[in-house]
């Protein structure tokens, strides 16, 4: 049977000797090397992350609103003369030009009135000619003392009455001609006509109480009205030149509009700002105007609108991917000089050029984490990988600027 006790004693002695040698070697190492090795072992590795420098750009701040389109002109078409509707000249819903004939009222009675007025003018002209002849004879006879001064005055008065009578007859003729012209009911503005309210064969009266024949709304240009919040509007107005009448200068404020059916945005301009603020809503009613040459935009249609500023203003822009959410706060991770992530709360503004405007919390030149935000915590060591703010690789010019 083998003597295991003797072998065990030899193994223990050998192990003890090895430990003694290792301890002697460790004791001979410098203390600084030992501490450095321990620090390296304790330091976590840096986390790779895409990092971009915050830059200031001159941009136009756009703010979105909802509004409705409005016609510039809305007309209830009525007849200015009484009579029978003889003809309807348009199709319901058609686009018409200003002056287009819409209805014809029976013109025959008014043609007869024009003829009668012309005959009265002719009669008045004849009486005037006679009065002039009488006065001329009277003056010659007065020179010969054949008639009295009273007779001469009477003939002078007769001439004046004849002249006045002629003027009255001409005025009556002008009125008759106007009424004859009014038998053609024409479009007072260019636009789109509504449905036919009175068909041919019906009698219509004249004046304010006359029935509506149809309705007409202008289409080009067209208004868009919306309620802008007080802060946004004041910010836009502050970009206008100082002094002068502000109502003339608001046209420099750009407005863009799109509808549910439009392919893209239509550029217009602001033309009106209500002089009062709605105290309850804190908003101001404003109006913009847009070209509508094809008539596709319709009054009453819902529209999405964006209002900008009269001139660009400097702003800090960051990618939305760089923004984290901490309960009700927004934050970014700033990469410090020591390459560690720093938590920074930010206040954001509207979107611009595909990025978010930073109102406070950052300064130009600071580096922030763009991609990899979810892998980092404040205080973590970052291995920065420089990229553009939108996450794309840096161009040569951008890379030079980063250095």
SELUM-961850 format. One record per residue (C-alpha): residue number from 0; residue in one letter; x, y, z. Coordinates in steps of 0.02 Angstrom, whole numbers. Each point is the difference from the previous one (the first is absolute). Example, Ala and Ser with C-alpha at 12.3 -4.5 7.8 and 13.67 -1.06 7.14 Angstrom:
<atoms>
+------+------+--------+--------+--------+
! resi ! resn !      X !      Y !      Z !
+------+------+--------+--------+--------+
!    0 !    A !    615 !   -225 !    390 !
!    1 !    S !     69 !    172 !    -33 !
+------+------+--------+--------+--------+
</atoms>
This chain:
<atoms>
+------+------+--------+--------+--------+
! resi ! resn !      X !      Y !      Z !
+------+------+--------+--------+--------+
!    0 !    X !      0 !      0 !      0 !
!    1 !    X !     77 !    172 !    -51 !
!    2 !    X !     53 !    123 !    134 !
!    3 !    X !   -116 !    148 !    -41 !
!    4 !    X !     51 !     96 !    156 !
!    5 !    X !    179 !     19 !    -60 !
!    6 !    X !    -57 !     61 !   -175 !
!    7 !    X !   -122 !    124 !     75 !
!    8 !    X !    134 !     74 !    108 !
!    9 !    X !    112 !     26 !   -151 !
!   10 !    X !   -142 !     88 !    -99 !
!   11 !    X !    -39 !    119 !    142 !
!   12 !    X !    181 !     46 !     19 !
!   13 !    X !     16 !     36 !   -187 !
!   14 !    X !   -155 !    111 !     -2 !
!   15 !    X !     59 !     98 !    149 !
!   16 !    X !    166 !     30 !    -82 !
!   17 !    X !    -85 !     66 !   -159 !
!   18 !    X !   -109 !    120 !     99 !
!   19 !    X !    152 !     65 !     92 !
!   20 !    X !     92 !     34 !   -164 !
!   21 !    X !   -153 !     90 !    -76 !
!   22 !    X !    -18 !    106 !    155 !
!   23 !    X !    180 !     50 !     -8 !
!   24 !    X !    -16 !     51 !   -184 !
!   25 !    X !   -159 !    104 !     32 !
!   26 !    X !     84 !     86 !    145 !
!   27 !    X !    141 !     57 !   -113 !
!   28 !    X !   -123 !     92 !   -124 !
!   29 !    X !    -22 !    192 !     15 !
!   30 !    X !   -160 !     55 !     90 !
!   31 !    X !    -51 !    117 !   -147 !
!   32 !    X !     -2 !   -145 !   -122 !
!   33 !    X !   -113 !    -97 !    113 !
!   34 !    X !   -123 !    145 !     17 !
!   35 !    X !     -2 !     31 !   -188 !
!   36 !    X !    -39 !   -180 !    -36 !
!   37 !    X !   -142 !      5 !    125 !
!   38 !    X !    -71 !    160 !    -78 !
!   39 !    X !      5 !    -74 !   -174 !
!   40 !    X !    -90 !   -154 !     61 !
!   41 !    X !   -136 !    108 !     86 !
!   42 !    X !    -31 !    127 !   -144 !
!   43 !    X !   -145 !    -52 !   -115 !
!   44 !    X !     32 !     11 !   -188 !
!   45 !    X !    -60 !    154 !    -97 !
!   46 !    X !   -165 !    -21 !    -91 !
!   47 !    X !      3 !     45 !   -186 !
!   48 !    X !   -129 !    133 !    -47 !
!   49 !    X !    -31 !    118 !   -146 !
!   50 !    X !     37 !    178 !     55 !
!   51 !    X !    -38 !    164 !    -89 !
!   52 !    X !     45 !    180 !     37 !
!   53 !    X !   -143 !    122 !     32 !
!   54 !    X !      2 !    139 !   -128 !
!   55 !    X !    -93 !    164 !    -16 !
!   56 !    X !    -89 !     33 !   -166 !
!   57 !    X !   -106 !    141 !    -68 !
!   58 !    X !   -171 !    -77 !    -28 !
!   59 !    X !   -180 !     49 !    -25 !
!   60 !    X !   -101 !    -63 !    147 !
!   61 !    X !   -164 !    -75 !    -61 !
!   62 !    X !   -149 !    -30 !    114 !
!   63 !    X !   -149 !   -103 !    -56 !
!   64 !    X !   -183 !     47 !     17 !
!   65 !    X !   -169 !    -59 !    -62 !
!   66 !    X !   -116 !    115 !    -96 !
!   67 !    X !   -136 !     18 !   -130 !
!   68 !    X !      0 !     70 !   -175 !
!   69 !    X !   -111 !    150 !    -36 !
!   70 !    X !    -57 !     85 !   -159 !
!   71 !    X !     54 !    181 !    -19 !
!   72 !    X !   -167 !     44 !    -82 !
!   73 !    X !   -169 !    -80 !     36 !
!   74 !    X !   -143 !     71 !   -104 !
!   75 !    X !   -186 !    -34 !      1 !
!   76 !    X !    -51 !     35 !   -179 !
!   77 !    X !   -167 !     92 !    -14 !
!   78 !    X !    -88 !     89 !   -142 !
!   79 !    X !      4 !    191 !     -1 !
!   80 !    X !   -157 !      7 !   -109 !
!   81 !    X !   -167 !    -89 !     11 !
!   82 !    X !    -62 !   -118 !   -133 !
!   83 !    X !     -4 !   -178 !    -64 !
!   84 !    X !    158 !   -106 !      1 !
!   85 !    X !     23 !    -34 !   -185 !
!   86 !    X !    165 !    -97 !     -6 !
!   87 !    X !    127 !    -82 !    117 !
!   88 !    X !    174 !      5 !    -77 !
!   89 !    X !    110 !   -105 !    116 !
!   90 !    X !     26 !   -175 !     68 !
!   91 !    X !    -12 !    -22 !    187 !
!   92 !    X !    172 !     -7 !     82 !
!   93 !    X !     90 !     73 !   -151 !
!   94 !    X !    143 !    124 !      8 !
!   95 !    X !    -47 !    166 !    -79 !
!   96 !    X !     93 !    161 !    -36 !
!   97 !    X !    -52 !    170 !     60 !
!   98 !    X !   -135 !     70 !   -116 !
!   99 !    X !    -61 !   -170 !    -62 !
!  100 !    X !   -188 !      0 !    -35 !
!  101 !    X !    -90 !   -110 !    126 !
!  102 !    X !   -185 !     40 !    -28 !
!  103 !    X !   -104 !    100 !   -125 !
!  104 !    X !   -157 !     89 !     60 !
!  105 !    X !   -129 !     33 !   -137 !
!  106 !    X !     69 !    160 !    -80 !
!  107 !    X !   -149 !     51 !   -108 !
!  108 !    X !    -86 !    115 !    127 !
!  109 !    X !    167 !     88 !     31 !
!  110 !    X !     36 !     20 !   -186 !
!  111 !    X !   -169 !     87 !    -15 !
!  112 !    X !     46 !    114 !    145 !
!  113 !    X !    163 !     46 !    -86 !
!  114 !    X !    -95 !     44 !   -160 !
!  115 !    X !   -122 !    108 !     99 !
!  116 !    X !    142 !     91 !     89 !
!  117 !    X !     87 !     34 !   -165 !
!  118 !    X !   -158 !     79 !    -71 !
!  119 !    X !    -10 !    111 !    153 !
!  120 !    X !    178 !     55 !    -29 !
!  121 !    X !    -42 !     43 !   -180 !
!  122 !    X !   -152 !    101 !     55 !
!  123 !    X !    103 !     92 !    130 !
!  124 !    X !    133 !     41 !   -129 !
!  125 !    X !   -135 !     71 !   -115 !
!  126 !    X !    -70 !    109 !    140 !
!  127 !    X !    174 !     61 !     39 !
!  128 !    X !     29 !     50 !   -181 !
!  129 !    X !   -165 !     96 !     -2 !
!  130 !    X !     41 !     86 !    164 !
!  131 !    X !    168 !     58 !    -68 !
!  132 !    X !    -85 !     71 !   -156 !
!  133 !    X !   -130 !     92 !    105 !
!  134 !    X !    134 !     76 !    108 !
!  135 !    X !    102 !     58 !   -150 !
!  136 !    X !   -153 !     84 !    -77 !
!  137 !    X !    -42 !     79 !    167 !
!  138 !    X !    172 !     77 !     16 !
!  139 !    X !    -13 !     76 !   -175 !
!  140 !    X !   -173 !     67 !     37 !
!  141 !    X !     57 !     70 !    167 !
!  142 !    X !    135 !     97 !    -90 !
!  143 !    X !   -137 !     77 !   -108 !
!  144 !    X !   -109 !     27 !    156 !
!  145 !    X !   -133 !   -113 !    -78 !
!  146 !    X !    -24 !   -110 !    156 !
!  147 !    X !     20 !     35 !    183 !
!  148 !    X !    139 !    -58 !    114 !
!  149 !    X !   -125 !   -113 !     85 !
!  150 !    X !    -33 !    -94 !   -162 !
!  151 !    X !    187 !    -20 !    -24 !
!  152 !    X !     20 !    -69 !    176 !
!  153 !    X !   -140 !   -123 !    -32 !
!  154 !    X !     85 !    -63 !   -158 !
!  155 !    X !    166 !    -16 !     96 !
!  156 !    X !    -88 !   -103 !    133 !
!  157 !    X !    -78 !   -108 !   -135 !
!  158 !    X !    173 !    -40 !    -68 !
!  159 !    X !     62 !    -50 !    171 !
!  160 !    X !   -151 !   -112 !     27 !
!  161 !    X !     29 !    -82 !   -169 !
!  162 !    X !    182 !    -35 !     45 !
!  163 !    X !    -52 !    -76 !    167 !
!  164 !    X !   -134 !   -104 !    -85 !
!  165 !    X !    130 !    -68 !   -121 !
!  166 !    X !    116 !    -48 !    143 !
!  167 !    X !   -144 !    -90 !     87 !
!  168 !    X !    -44 !    -94 !   -159 !
!  169 !    X !    180 !    -53 !    -24 !
!  170 !    X !      8 !    -61 !    181 !
!  171 !    X !   -159 !   -101 !    -27 !
!  172 !    X !     76 !    -76 !   -156 !
!  173 !    X !    158 !    -46 !     96 !
!  174 !    X !   -105 !    -84 !    135 !
!  175 !    X !    -99 !    -96 !   -131 !
!  176 !    X !    161 !    -58 !    -83 !
!  177 !    X !     71 !    -56 !    168 !
!  178 !    X !   -156 !   -100 !     39 !
!  179 !    X !     10 !    -80 !   -171 !
!  180 !    X !    180 !    -48 !     37 !
!  181 !    X !    -52 !    -72 !    168 !
!  182 !    X !   -108 !   -128 !    -90 !
!  183 !    X !    165 !    -90 !    -29 !
!  184 !    X !     47 !    -61 !    175 !
!  185 !    X !    189 !    -17 !     -5 !
!  186 !    X !    130 !    -71 !    120 !
!  187 !    X !     63 !    144 !    109 !
!  188 !    X !    162 !    -95 !     39 !
!  189 !    X !     95 !   -147 !    -72 !
!  190 !    X !    -33 !   -162 !     91 !
!  191 !    X !   -106 !   -156 !     14 !
!  192 !    X !   -189 !      9 !    -14 !
!  193 !    X !   -116 !   -101 !    110 !
!  194 !    X !   -165 !    -81 !    -41 !
!  195 !    X !   -139 !     85 !    -99 !
!  196 !    X !   -126 !     67 !    126 !
!  197 !    X !   -123 !     73 !   -127 !
!  198 !    X !    -29 !    -87 !   -166 !
!  199 !    X !    -57 !     72 !   -167 !
!  200 !    X !   -182 !     53 !     -9 !
!  201 !    X !    -12 !     65 !    178 !
!  202 !    X !    -40 !    181 !     39 !
!  203 !    X !    122 !     91 !    113 !
!  204 !    X !    -10 !    166 !     90 !
!  205 !    X !    137 !    130 !     11 !
!  206 !    X !     94 !     77 !    144 !
!  207 !    X !     62 !    -64 !    169 !
!  208 !    X !   -154 !   -109 !     22 !
!  209 !    X !     27 !    -89 !   -166 !
!  210 !    X !     25 !   -188 !      7 !
!  211 !    X !    177 !    -71 !    -12 !
!  212 !    X !     28 !    -65 !   -176 !
!  213 !    X !    163 !    -89 !     43 !
!  214 !    X !    154 !     20 !    110 !
!  215 !    X !    176 !     36 !    -58 !
!  216 !    X !    164 !    -21 !     95 !
!  217 !    X !    171 !     56 !    -58 !
!  218 !    X !    136 !   -134 !     -8 !
!  219 !    X !    161 !     86 !    -51 !
!  220 !    X !     81 !     56 !    109 !
!  221 !    X !    -71 !    -80 !    157 !
!  222 !    X !     15 !     38 !    186 !
!  223 !    X !     52 !   -118 !    140 !
!  224 !    X !    -45 !     56 !    176 !
!  225 !    X !     70 !    -79 !    158 !
!  226 !    X !     31 !     37 !    185 !
!  227 !    X !    184 !     25 !     43 !
!  228 !    X !     58 !     -8 !    180 !
!  229 !    X !     58 !    165 !     70 !
!  230 !    X !    181 !    -54 !     32 !
!  231 !    X !     29 !    -65 !   -176 !
!  232 !    X !    -79 !    152 !    -81 !
!  233 !    X !    100 !    123 !    104 !
!  234 !    X !    160 !    -94 !    -43 !
!  235 !    X !    -41 !     15 !   -186 !
!  236 !    X !    -47 !    184 !     13 !
!  237 !    X !    164 !     37 !     90 !
!  238 !    X !     93 !    -48 !   -160 !
!  239 !    X !    -84 !    141 !    -98 !
!  240 !    X !     89 !    166 !    -27 !
!  241 !    X !    -27 !    122 !    142 !
!  242 !    X !   -110 !    152 !    -26 !
!  243 !    X !   -132 !     35 !   -130 !
!  244 !    X !   -171 !    -77 !    -21 !
!  245 !    X !      9 !   -183 !     51 !
!  246 !    X !   -153 !    -42 !   -104 !
!  247 !    X !    101 !     37 !   -158 !
!  248 !    X !    150 !   -102 !     58 !
!  249 !    X !    -85 !   -163 !     53 !
!  250 !    X !      6 !    -58 !   -182 !
!  251 !    X !    184 !    -39 !     29 !
!  252 !    X !    -50 !   -142 !    119 !
!  253 !    X !     -9 !   -160 !   -104 !
!  254 !    X !   -141 !   -125 !     18 !
!  255 !    X !    -14 !   -173 !    -77 !
!  256 !    X !   -161 !    -97 !    -21 !
!  257 !    X !    -48 !   -179 !    -44 !
!  258 !    X !   -165 !    -93 !     -5 !
!  259 !    X !    -51 !   -182 !     14 !
!  260 !    X !      0 !    -15 !   -190 !
!  261 !    X !    149 !    109 !    -47 !
!  262 !    X !    164 !    -73 !    -61 !
!  263 !    X !    110 !    126 !     91 !
!  264 !    X !      4 !    166 !     89 !
!  265 !    X !    -58 !    162 !    -81 !
!  266 !    X !     94 !    158 !     47 !
!  267 !    X !   -100 !    156 !     45 !
!  268 !    X !     20 !    152 !    110 !
!  269 !    X !    -80 !     74 !    154 !
!  270 !    X !   -114 !    147 !    -37 !
!  271 !    X !    -99 !     32 !    159 !
!  272 !    X !     25 !    -10 !    188 !
!  273 !    X !   -149 !     31 !    113 !
!  274 !    X !     33 !    150 !    114 !
!  275 !    X !    -57 !    -93 !    157 !
!  276 !    X !     51 !   -158 !     92 !
!  277 !    X !   -132 !   -125 !     52 !
!  278 !    X !     24 !      6 !    188 !
!  279 !    X !    -80 !   -170 !     27 !
!  280 !    X !    102 !    -97 !   -127 !
!  281 !    X !    156 !    110 !     -4 !
!  282 !    X !     -6 !      2 !   -190 !
!  283 !    X !    -12 !    128 !   -139 !
!  284 !    X !   -103 !    -19 !   -160 !
!  285 !    X !    110 !     19 !   -154 !
!  286 !    X !    -29 !    -18 !   -186 !
!  287 !    X !    113 !    -50 !   -144 !
!  288 !    X !    -30 !      6 !   -187 !
!  289 !    X !     45 !   -134 !   -129 !
!  290 !    X !     -7 !    -13 !   -189 !
!  291 !    X !   -130 !   -124 !    -63 !
!  292 !    X !      8 !     12 !   -190 !
!  293 !    X !    -79 !   -170 !    -36 !
!  294 !    X !   -139 !     23 !    128 !
!  295 !    X !     38 !   -165 !     87 !
!  296 !    X !      0 !     81 !    172 !
!  297 !    X !   -177 !     28 !     63 !
!  298 !    X !    -70 !    118 !    132 !
!  299 !    X !    -37 !    -91 !    162 !
!  300 !    X !    134 !   -131 !    -31 !
!  301 !    X !    109 !    -56 !    146 !
!  302 !    X !    182 !     51 !    -17 !
!  303 !    X !    164 !    -28 !     91 !
!  304 !    X !    103 !    158 !     12 !
!  305 !    X !    179 !     42 !     49 !
!  306 !    X !     50 !    176 !     47 !
!  307 !    X !    182 !     53 !     -7 !
!  308 !    X !     97 !    160 !     31 !
!  309 !    X !     44 !    150 !   -106 !
!  310 !    X !    186 !    -41 !     10 !
!  311 !    X !    102 !   -150 !     59 !
!  312 !    X !     59 !     -5 !    181 !
!  313 !    X !    146 !    -98 !     79 !
!  314 !    X !    -49 !   -162 !     87 !
!  315 !    X !     79 !   -158 !     71 !
!  316 !    X !    -59 !   -159 !    -87 !
!  317 !    X !     14 !   -180 !     61 !
!  318 !    X !    -58 !   -167 !    -66 !
!  319 !    X !   -158 !    -72 !     77 !
!  320 !    X !     97 !   -163 !     26 !
!  321 !    X !    114 !     94 !    121 !
!  322 !    X !   -146 !     46 !    113 !
!  323 !    X !    -47 !   -109 !    148 !
!  324 !    X !   -157 !      6 !    105 !
!  325 !    X !     10 !      2 !    190 !
!  326 !    X !   -180 !      4 !     64 !
!  327 !    X !    -59 !    173 !    -53 !
!  328 !    X !    175 !     62 !    -44 !
!  329 !    X !    103 !     -5 !   -159 !
!  330 !    X !    188 !    -26 !     11 !
!  331 !    X !    157 !    -34 !   -100 !
!  332 !    X !    166 !    -80 !     47 !
!  333 !    X !    145 !    121 !    -22 !
!  334 !    X !    174 !    -74 !    -24 !
!  335 !    X !    120 !     95 !    113 !
!  336 !    X !    187 !     29 !    -20 !
!  337 !    X !     31 !   -157 !    102 !
!  338 !    X !   -106 !    -99 !   -127 !
!  339 !    X !   -133 !    -34 !    131 !
!  340 !    X !   -188 !     18 !    -29 !
!  341 !    X !    -82 !    148 !     89 !
!  342 !    X !   -189 !     10 !     26 !
!  343 !    X !    -68 !    167 !    -64 !
!  344 !    X !   -184 !     52 !      5 !
!  345 !    X !    -55 !    100 !   -154 !
!  346 !    X !   -150 !    102 !    -52 !
!  347 !    X !    -53 !    -33 !   -178 !
!  348 !    X !    -85 !    108 !   -130 !
!  349 !    X !    -79 !    -42 !   -168 !
!  350 !    X !     75 !   -110 !   -135 !
!  351 !    X !    108 !     77 !   -136 !
!  352 !    X !     96 !    -78 !   -144 !
!  353 !    X !    -38 !   -175 !     68 !
!  354 !    X !     75 !     42 !    171 !
!  355 !    X !    -66 !     70 !    164 !
!  356 !    X !     34 !    177 !     58 !
!  357 !    X !     80 !     10 !    173 !
!  358 !    X !    -61 !    152 !     96 !
!  359 !    X !    109 !    -27 !    155 !
!  360 !    X !    120 !   -125 !     79 !
!  361 !    X !    136 !    -10 !   -133 !
!  362 !    X !    133 !    110 !    -76 !
!  363 !    X !     75 !      0 !   -173 !
!  364 !    X !    153 !   -113 !    -14 !
!  365 !    X !    -50 !   -124 !    135 !
!  366 !    X !      2 !   -182 !    -51 !
!  367 !    X !   -152 !   -109 !     30 !
!  368 !    X !    -40 !   -184 !    -24 !
!  369 !    X !   -104 !    -23 !   -158 !
!  370 !    X !     -8 !   -191 !    -15 !
!  371 !    X !     19 !   -122 !    144 !
!  372 !    X !    -89 !    105 !    131 !
!  373 !    X !    -87 !   -153 !     73 !
!  374 !    X !    167 !    -87 !     32 !
!  375 !    X !     71 !    141 !    107 !
!  376 !    X !    -28 !     68 !    173 !
!  377 !    X !     60 !    165 !     74 !
!  378 !    X !    182 !    -18 !     50 !
!  379 !    X !     34 !   -141 !   -121 !
!  380 !    X !    160 !      5 !   -102 !
!  381 !    X !    -34 !     32 !   -185 !
!  382 !    X !    101 !    -52 !   -151 !
!  383 !    X !    -60 !    140 !   -116 !
!  384 !    X !    -27 !    -34 !   -185 !
!  385 !    X !    -21 !    172 !    -84 !
!  386 !    X !   -149 !     16 !   -118 !
!  387 !    X !   -108 !    140 !    -69 !
!  388 !    X !   -150 !     53 !    104 !
!  389 !    X !   -118 !   -101 !   -110 !
!  390 !    X !    104 !   -156 !     32 !
!  391 !    X !     83 !     -4 !   -172 !
!  392 !    X !    190 !    -14 !    -20 !
!  393 !    X !     97 !    162 !      9 !
!  394 !    X !     52 !     85 !   -161 !
!  395 !    X !    181 !     51 !    -20 !
!  396 !    X !    -45 !    180 !     42 !
!  397 !    X !    -97 !    -53 !    156 !
!  398 !    X !    140 !   -115 !     55 !
!  399 !    X !    126 !    143 !    -15 !
!  400 !    X !   -114 !    111 !    104 !
!  401 !    X !    -14 !   -137 !    133 !
!  402 !    X !    189 !     -1 !     19 !
+------+------+--------+--------+--------+
</atoms>
